[in-house]
Amino acid sequence: MIMDIKNVSCGYGSKIIVKNISLGVKSGEILCILGPNGVGKTTFFKSILGFLKLKSGEILIDNENIQSWSRKKLAMTMGYVPQSHTTPFPFTVIDVVVMGRTSHLGITASPTKRDVKIAENNMAMLGISYLKDKIYTEISGGEKQMVLIARALTQEPDLLIMDEPTSNLDFGNQVRVLRQISRLAKKGLAIIMTSHFPDHAFLCSTQVALFQKHNNFIIGNPDDIVTEKNLKMAYGINVKIITTNLNDGSEIKSCIPLLEN
C-alpha cells in the first residue's frame, strides 16, 4: 500500500490552514508529524480522512484518488485514533473495540464470534484484556486511549492514522504504545502519527514531517529534520540534541529543552 499526498491545501471555509503539502508513506513505514499547536496538523488529518474537503491537490492510495471512495471503503483502508473520544452511553470496553468491525458488516448485521475474537486479540496485544468488561466511561483517560487504538486496529486497516496516540498516557504506557506502533509497522502497516514529543521521531519513525508557522513545511529522515536549528524555528525554544551510545553498539538521540533563552 502506498499513499501519495500531492500539493494538498486544506482548511475551513475560505481560510486555508495548510498549503501545498506533498508527502508519501508506504507499507512498513512510520511518518511522524511534528509541529507546534495551531499549524494545522489536526486539520491535515481531517482532510486525509475525508472529514474536510480538500481546497486543492489530491490524495492517492495505490494510484486511486480517494476523494471518489465511499465512506465504507475509506474505513476499511484507514484506521483513525483521535486525541480523545467521549460517548454518552455506558458501553463496555469490548463493545467499543468491536465497533471497529462496523465497516466490515452489513447494515443490519451483528458482530460475529470472529469479529469479537479479532477485537479480543488486539486488546491482548496492547495489554488491556483486563478492561474487557469494564464500562468505557468509567476507565482512565490513558486506558481510553489504549482502547481507541485497539478499536482502530480491529478495523484491520492498511493505514493507521494516529492523532497524538500517546496523549493522556503515563511514561510507561507511552513507551508501550510506541513499541506496538513499531511492531505494527514491521508487520506491514503504514502509519502516520502526530506527536508533541520530538523524541518519538527518533524512537520509531522512518521519516518526519515538521509543520511550522506560516505554512512552512519540511520532510525527511529523523536525523535531518529533528535538529536543534529546526526545533528552534518550529517551537521558539532552544533545544540540545544528545546522542547516547547503547551497549549493543547502536546510538539513540534525544531532545533536551533548555530553559534559558
FITI-280930 format. One record per residue (C-alpha): residue number from 0; residue in three letters; x, y, z. Coordinates in pm, 1 decimal, decimal comma. Layout:
# FITI-280930
(r NUM "ALA" (X Y Z)) ...
***
This chain:
# FITI-280930
(r 0 "MET" (0,0 0,0 0,0)) (r 1 "ILE" (128,6 344,3 -95,1)) (r 2 "MET" (-34,5 675,6 -3,7)) (r 3 "ASP" (70,0 978,5 -204,7)) (r 4 "ILE" (-37,5 1324,7 -90,8)) (r 5 "LYS" (19,9 1571,5 -373,6)) (r 6 "ASN" (10,1 1950,3 -336,6)) (r 7 "VAL" (-268,8 1935,7 -79,9)) (r 8 "SER" (-415,2 2253,0 70,0)) (r 9 "CYS" (-688,2 2234,1 331,9)) (r 10 "GLY" (-876,7 2445,6 581,9)) (r 11 "TYR" (-1218,3 2570,9 689,0)) (r 12 "GLY" (-1448,0 2784,5 476,0)) (r 13 "SER" (-1235,7 3035,2 286,9)) (r 14 "LYS" (-942,8 3004,8 529,0)) (r 15 "ILE" (-651,7 2786,0 420,2)) (r 16 "ILE" (-469,3 2633,5 718,3)) (r 17 "VAL" (-225,3 2401,0 539,5)) (r 18 "LYS" (-90,8 2485,1 195,8)) (r 19 "ASN" (76,1 2279,0 -77,8)) (r 20 "ILE" (176,8 1974,5 127,0)) (r 21 "SER" (329,3 1679,5 -58,9)) (r 22 "LEU" (443,3 1358,5 107,5)) (r 23 "GLY" (412,2 983,1 83,4)) (r 24 "VAL" (404,0 679,9 309,0)) (r 25 "LYS" (403,8 311,6 221,8)) (r 26 "SER" (352,5 -19,5 396,7)) (r 27 "GLY" (600,2 -71,3 679,7)) (r 28 "GLU" (680,4 299,4 719,8)) (r 29 "ILE" (604,5 534,8 1007,7)) (r 30 "LEU" (565,5 903,7 928,2)) (r 31 "CYS" (579,8 1120,3 1241,1)) (r 32 "ILE" (432,2 1469,7 1208,0)) (r 33 "LEU" (571,6 1729,5 1446,4)) (r 34 "GLY" (493,4 2095,6 1497,8)) (r 35 "PRO" (354,7 2349,1 1744,0)) (r 36 "ASN" (-13,7 2396,4 1819,1)) (r 37 "GLY" (-215,4 2583,1 1560,6)) (r 38 "VAL" (-17,5 2496,2 1247,2)) (r 39 "GLY" (-278,8 2260,7 1102,4)) (r 40 "LYS" (-179,2 1906,1 1196,5)) (r 41 "THR" (-530,0 1802,2 1300,5)) (r 42 "THR" (-684,0 1987,6 1004,2)) (r 43 "PHE" (-448,9 1794,8 776,6)) (r 44 "PHE" (-558,9 1465,6 933,6)) (r 45 "LYS" (-927,4 1550,4 893,0)) (r 46 "SER" (-865,2 1618,5 525,9)) (r 47 "ILE" (-685,5 1287,7 474,6)) (r 48 "LEU" (-975,6 1107,1 640,4)) (r 49 "GLY" (-1231,8 1284,2 424,7)) (r 50 "PHE" (-1390,2 1481,4 709,4)) (r 51 "LEU" (-1288,1 1803,2 532,0)) (r 52 "LYS" (-1296,6 1862,0 157,9)) (r 53 "LEU" (-959,0 1946,0 6,5)) (r 54 "LYS" (-907,5 2302,0 -113,5)) (r 55 "SER" (-666,5 2173,6 -376,3)) (r 56 "GLY" (-443,2 1879,4 -456,5)) (r 57 "GLU" (-515,0 1509,1 -438,0)) (r 58 "ILE" (-466,2 1207,5 -214,2)) (r 59 "LEU" (-391,4 875,7 -381,7)) (r 60 "ILE" (-378,2 524,0 -241,6)) (r 61 "ASP" (-219,9 279,3 -483,5)) (r 62 "ASN" (-275,5 539,5 -756,9)) (r 63 "GLU" (-650,2 573,7 -683,0)) (r 64 "ASN" (-788,5 913,9 -585,9)) (r 65 "ILE" (-964,1 853,7 -254,1)) (r 66 "GLN" (-1198,9 1151,8 -297,1)) (r 67 "SER" (-1420,3 922,3 -503,3)) (r 68 "TRP" (-1419,3 644,7 -241,7)) (r 69 "SER" (-1720,1 557,4 -27,7)) (r 70 "ARG" (-1707,1 605,8 349,6)) (r 71 "LYS" (-1707,3 227,6 388,2)) (r 72 "LYS" (-1406,9 180,0 159,0)) (r 73 "LEU" (-1218,8 455,3 339,9)) (r 74 "ALA" (-1295,4 294,8 677,2)) (r 75 "MET" (-1176,6 -45,3 556,8)) (r 76 "THR" (-848,0 107,1 438,2)) (r 77 "MET" (-770,7 368,7 704,8)) (r 78 "GLY" (-799,4 334,8 1080,8)) (r 79 "TYR" (-812,9 650,5 1290,1)) (r 80 "VAL" (-711,7 709,4 1650,9)) (r 81 "PRO" (-831,3 1055,4 1766,1)) (r 82 "GLN" (-681,6 1256,6 2050,8)) (r 83 "SER" (-987,2 1193,2 2265,8)) (r 84 "HIS" (-1329,3 1037,4 2248,0)) (r 85 "THR" (-1634,9 1052,1 2467,3)) (r 86 "THR" (-1957,4 855,8 2444,9)) (r 87 "PRO" (-2279,5 932,6 2629,4)) (r 88 "PHE" (-2364,3 563,8 2650,3)) (r 89 "PRO" (-2220,2 319,3 2907,3)) (r 90 "PHE" (-2075,9 69,7 2659,2)) (r 91 "THR" (-1839,4 -196,0 2783,6)) (r 92 "VAL" (-1484,0 -173,9 2655,6)) (r 93 "ILE" (-1518,8 -485,5 2441,5)) (r 94 "ASP" (-1826,8 -331,1 2275,6)) (r 95 "VAL" (-1627,8 -15,3 2192,2)) (r 96 "VAL" (-1343,1 -217,2 2041,3)) (r 97 "VAL" (-1579,2 -439,4 1839,6)) (r 98 "MET" (-1722,8 -120,5 1685,2)) (r 99 "GLY" (-1406,5 -123,2 1475,7)) (r 100 "ARG" (-1566,7 -404,3 1273,5)) (r 101 "THR" (-1858,3 -182,6 1161,4)) (r 102 "SER" (-1720,5 -121,7 812,0)) (r 103 "HIS" (-1693,2 -499,2 757,6)) (r 104 "LEU" (-2057,2 -565,7 847,7)) (r 105 "GLY" (-2382,0 -520,7 658,1)) (r 106 "ILE" (-2632,6 -254,4 762,3)) (r 107 "THR" (-2835,7 -492,8 979,3)) (r 108 "ALA" (-2562,1 -745,2 1060,2)) (r 109 "SER" (-2440,9 -810,7 1412,4)) (r 110 "PRO" (-2077,6 -883,8 1503,1)) (r 111 "THR" (-1984,0 -1248,7 1470,7)) (r 112 "LYS" (-1768,7 -1458,1 1700,8)) (r 113 "ARG" (-1481,9 -1392,1 1459,9)) (r 114 "ASP" (-1531,9 -1015,7 1491,7)) (r 115 "VAL" (-1524,2 -1040,7 1870,7)) (r 116 "LYS" (-1212,7 -1258,8 1854,9)) (r 117 "ILE" (-1032,1 -1001,5 1638,5)) (r 118 "ALA" (-1118,0 -734,9 1896,2)) (r 119 "GLU" (-1001,5 -953,9 2184,6)) (r 120 "ASN" (-672,3 -1031,6 2008,1)) (r 121 "ASN" (-597,6 -662,6 1960,0)) (r 122 "MET" (-675,9 -589,3 2323,9)) (r 123 "ALA" (-442,5 -869,9 2427,6)) (r 124 "MET" (-165,8 -735,2 2203,4)) (r 125 "LEU" (-196,0 -394,7 2371,5)) (r 126 "GLY" (-209,0 -548,0 2718,3)) (r 127 "ILE" (-559,5 -425,8 2802,7)) (r 128 "SER" (-756,0 -750,8 2817,4)) (r 129 "TYR" (-828,8 -677,7 3183,2)) (r 130 "LEU" (-1051,2 -388,2 3068,3)) (r 131 "LYS" (-1279,0 -610,7 2857,9)) (r 132 "ASP" (-1589,7 -597,2 3078,1)) (r 133 "LYS" (-1535,0 -254,0 3230,9)) (r 134 "ILE" (-1755,7 41,9 3140,2)) (r 135 "TYR" (-1573,6 265,6 2891,6)) (r 136 "THR" (-1692,1 589,3 3052,9)) (r 137 "GLU" (-1551,0 479,8 3389,1)) (r 138 "ILE" (-1190,7 399,1 3292,1)) (r 139 "SER" (-899,3 643,3 3298,4)) (r 140 "GLY" (-801,8 874,6 3014,2)) (r 141 "GLY" (-491,5 670,0 2940,6)) (r 142 "GLU" (-691,4 347,9 2931,4)) (r 143 "LYS" (-942,7 508,5 2693,9)) (r 144 "GLN" (-657,4 596,7 2458,8)) (r 145 "MET" (-541,3 234,8 2451,4)) (r 146 "VAL" (-898,7 122,4 2381,3)) (r 147 "LEU" (-922,7 362,9 2085,6)) (r 148 "ILE" (-601,9 218,0 1942,3)) (r 149 "ALA" (-743,3 -133,8 1980,4)) (r 150 "ARG" (-1065,3 -22,7 1808,3)) (r 151 "ALA" (-872,2 120,3 1512,1)) (r 152 "LEU" (-665,4 -197,9 1477,7)) (r 153 "THR" (-985,5 -401,5 1481,2)) (r 154 "GLN" (-1078,8 -234,6 1152,3)) (r 155 "GLU" (-782,0 -427,6 1005,1)) (r 156 "PRO" (-673,1 -123,5 801,4)) (r 157 "ASP" (-374,9 -91,3 569,2)) (r 158 "LEU" (-302,8 259,5 700,7)) (r 159 "LEU" (-327,7 373,4 1060,2)) (r 160 "ILE" (-366,2 746,7 1128,6)) (r 161 "MET" (-295,3 841,9 1489,4)) (r 162 "ASP" (-351,0 1192,2 1625,6)) (r 163 "GLU" (-119,0 1213,4 1928,1)) (r 164 "PRO" (-151,5 843,6 2021,6)) (r 165 "THR" (40,6 889,9 2347,7)) (r 166 "SER" (-171,1 1176,1 2480,4)) (r 167 "ASN" (-301,3 1113,7 2833,5)) (r 168 "LEU" (-59,1 823,3 2877,5)) (r 169 "ASP" (195,2 792,3 3155,7)) (r 170 "PHE" (561,8 740,9 3069,9)) (r 171 "GLY" (542,7 360,7 3075,3)) (r 172 "ASN" (233,1 342,6 2856,0)) (r 173 "GLN" (384,6 593,0 2612,6)) (r 174 "VAL" (675,4 355,5 2560,1)) (r 175 "ARG" (442,1 55,1 2529,5)) (r 176 "VAL" (233,4 229,5 2263,8)) (r 177 "LEU" (542,4 335,2 2066,1)) (r 178 "ARG" (670,7 -22,1 2087,7)) (r 179 "GLN" (341,9 -150,6 1947,2)) (r 180 "ILE" (347,9 110,9 1671,3)) (r 181 "SER" (693,0 -12,7 1568,6)) (r 182 "ARG" (573,6 -373,8 1572,2)) (r 183 "LEU" (270,0 -290,9 1360,9)) (r 184 "ALA" (489,9 -122,2 1100,6)) (r 185 "LYS" (716,3 -427,6 1090,5)) (r 186 "LYS" (406,0 -635,3 1013,2)) (r 187 "GLY" (343,0 -416,8 708,3)) (r 188 "LEU" (108,2 -147,1 835,2)) (r 189 "ALA" (163,7 208,7 709,3)) (r 190 "ILE" (137,6 459,6 994,7)) (r 191 "ILE" (101,0 837,5 1008,9)) (r 192 "MET" (111,2 981,9 1359,2)) (r 193 "THR" (141,5 1321,5 1522,0)) (r 194 "SER" (332,4 1384,2 1840,4)) (r 195 "HIS" (429,4 1673,8 2065,2)) (r 196 "PHE" (749,1 1491,2 2158,3)) (r 197 "PRO" (1035,7 1511,9 1903,9)) (r 198 "ASP" (1199,7 1217,3 2082,7)) (r 199 "HIS" (923,9 994,9 1944,3)) (r 200 "ALA" (1052,0 1060,9 1592,8)) (r 201 "PHE" (1392,0 920,8 1689,1)) (r 202 "LEU" (1238,8 622,4 1866,9)) (r 203 "CYS" (1014,8 478,7 1598,6)) (r 204 "SER" (969,6 681,5 1279,3)) (r 205 "THR" (1123,5 624,7 937,8)) (r 206 "GLN" (1050,2 979,7 822,6)) (r 207 "VAL" (945,7 1307,0 983,6)) (r 208 "ALA" (733,7 1596,7 861,6)) (r 209 "LEU" (781,9 1917,7 1057,2)) (r 210 "PHE" (496,0 2167,1 1028,8)) (r 211 "GLN" (596,0 2522,4 1112,0)) (r 212 "LYS" (414,2 2853,8 1124,9)) (r 213 "HIS" (328,7 3048,9 809,0)) (r 214 "ASN" (278,5 2725,3 609,2)) (r 215 "ASN" (644,3 2628,1 625,4)) (r 216 "PHE" (691,9 2252,9 591,7)) (r 217 "ILE" (992,4 2021,2 570,4)) (r 218 "ILE" (1012,3 1642,9 543,6)) (r 219 "GLY" (1294,1 1389,4 554,2)) (r 220 "ASN" (1458,5 1132,8 777,8)) (r 221 "PRO" (1464,0 1199,2 1155,0)) (r 222 "ASP" (1834,6 1288,6 1169,6)) (r 223 "ASP" (1796,0 1555,6 902,3)) (r 224 "ILE" (1469,1 1707,3 1024,1)) (r 225 "VAL" (1485,0 1685,7 1404,2)) (r 226 "THR" (1776,3 1923,1 1455,5)) (r 227 "GLU" (1842,4 2195,9 1710,3)) (r 228 "LYS" (1800,2 2463,8 1443,1)) (r 229 "ASN" (1472,7 2326,4 1305,8)) (r 230 "LEU" (1319,2 2276,0 1650,2)) (r 231 "LYS" (1415,4 2630,7 1745,7)) (r 232 "MET" (1240,7 2761,5 1434,0)) (r 233 "ALA" (929,7 2549,7 1493,5)) (r 234 "TYR" (880,0 2587,5 1868,4)) (r 235 "GLY" (1072,9 2905,2 1951,0)) (r 236 "ILE" (1286,8 2741,4 2221,9)) (r 237 "ASN" (1646,6 2629,9 2248,4)) (r 238 "VAL" (1695,9 2253,2 2231,6)) (r 239 "LYS" (2002,1 2033,5 2268,0)) (r 240 "ILE" (2019,8 1707,9 2072,7)) (r 241 "ILE" (2203,6 1441,6 2274,1)) (r 242 "THR" (2342,0 1117,7 2128,7)) (r 243 "THR" (2370,8 820,1 2364,3)) (r 244 "ASN" (2575,6 510,0 2284,1)) (r 245 "LEU" (2400,0 187,6 2384,1)) (r 246 "ASN" (2560,2 -137,2 2499,1)) (r 247 "ASP" (2485,1 -311,6 2168,9)) (r 248 "GLY" (2688,8 -52,1 1981,5)) (r 249 "SER" (2389,7 139,5 1844,9)) (r 250 "GLU" (2307,1 503,6 1911,1)) (r 251 "ILE" (1991,3 681,3 2013,9)) (r 252 "LYS" (1918,0 1052,8 2006,3)) (r 253 "SER" (1708,6 1255,1 2246,7)) (r 254 "CYS" (1595,6 1617,6 2269,7)) (r 255 "ILE" (1671,1 1821,1 2581,2)) (r 256 "PRO" (1485,1 2154,3 2610,8)) (r 257 "LEU" (1688,0 2438,8 2759,2)) (r 258 "LEU" (1504,8 2669,7 2997,3)) (r 259 "GLU" (1724,4 2971,9 2934,2)) (r 260 "ASN" (1660,5 3187,1 2627,0)) 
***
